[in-house]
């Protein structure tokens, strides 16, 4: 069974720039208001489609509000067979304070 790793925003940015998939597990309103540029929102309803289309060999960065819920989600993705899974320490709140220019608004 693979494990996930907690990473800081700098490591997440580097992974994203190298083509990692970034998934946001926050609520639809929060995501629509502001999210990491290029991320996609997933929830229990969209999870089956995401899993069916995901490249499990590509790095996956999981983002939530403050970095707590993303750890549970990252553990789940690791158990599902993703080879490289990360949880963003501090979540979106830290990301937007460090990289405000690397955010965007809009619905999923």
C-alpha positions, 0 to 999 in steps of 0.5 A: 500500500502506498502512502501520501506525503504532506507538502508545503505550498512551494512543493505543491507549486513545483509539482503542479508546474511539472504536470501534477493533478491538483484536486480541491475537495472544498464546497462548490461555493468556496471553489467557485469563489477562488481556487488554485489555478488549474485545479479541479473540484471533486466530491462524492458525486464526481469521484467515480468519473474522476477515478475512471479518467485519472492517470494513477501514475501522475502525481496527485495533490489534494487541497482542502481549506486548512490541510486537515480533510485533504489528509484523509482524502489523500490516504483514500487516493493512496489506497485506491492505487495512486502512486504519488499522492500529496496533501497540501499543508495549510490547505488553500488558505495558506496557498492563497496567502503565498501565491495569490497570483496562482489562484482563479475564480469560476465554477467547476 
